[in-house]
Amino acid sequence: MSETAIQIPVTTVIAMLVSIAERNWQQFKSLEFNFVEQYGVDVWEEVFNFRLKPALDKESDKWLLMQKCSTGIKSVKQIA
């Protein structure tokens, strides 16, 4: 991870985790937007992949994936 990504305040990550736990997509998107505005998309990718996503439980991870995909995928086929 880059030096910038390592130095992101834990409170920033916690706010995102809380919005996911509360299933508040609009709040998460707002936090994500503000993060990218402040630190850039490259740092966001690092923080998301190495700090935020690994901290999610299975249900929260699934919820987040469904939210991110809900606007771009018209149909989803469930594979057992």
N, C-alpha and C positions, 0 to 999 in steps of 0.2 A: 504494500500500500504506500501511497505517496505520503510525504510529510504532512501535507495539508489535510488529507483524509484522516490521518492518525490524530490530528489536533482538533478535530471537530468536537465541540462540547457534548458531553454525554446527555445533557438536558435536551439538546436538539434531537438526538436519537430517541430519547424517552418520549418526547412529545409525539413523534411519529408512531412509536409503539402503542401509545395510549389511543391515538386515533384509530389504529388498526383494531385494538382490543375492543373499542367501543363501536366498531363497524361503521365509522364515520368517514365515508369515502370523500366527501367534499372537504373536510378538514385535512385529510391526508393529502389530497391533491394540492390544497393551498400551501401546506407545509413543504411539499415536494417542490412546488413552483418557487417559493421563497428561497429554498435551499439552493436550487439551481441558479437563481438570480444572484445569490451572494457568493457561491463557491464555484459554480460552473458544472457542466454536465459530466465531465470526466471524474470529478471528485464525487458527484452524486452516484455514479456507477460503482465506484469503489466502496463507498459507505453502504449503499444498498446491498451489494453482493457480499461484503465481508463483515459488516456490523449489524445491519438491520435484518436481512432475510434469515441468517442463521439463528437469530434469536426467536423466530416465530415458531409457535406450536403448529401442528399439522393442520388444524382447522383454520387458524389465522392465515397460514400460508395459502391454503386453498381459497379462502375468501378473497385475499388480495389478488391472486391470479385471476379469479373470476371477474373481479372488478376491472382489472387492467384489460382483460380481453373482451369485456362485455360490449364495448363500442366498436370493436373492429372485426369481430367474428359474428357472422349471421347465424350459424348453427354449429353446435358442438356435438360430436358423436362420442358417447361414452364407450370406452374400451375396458372391458373387465380385466 
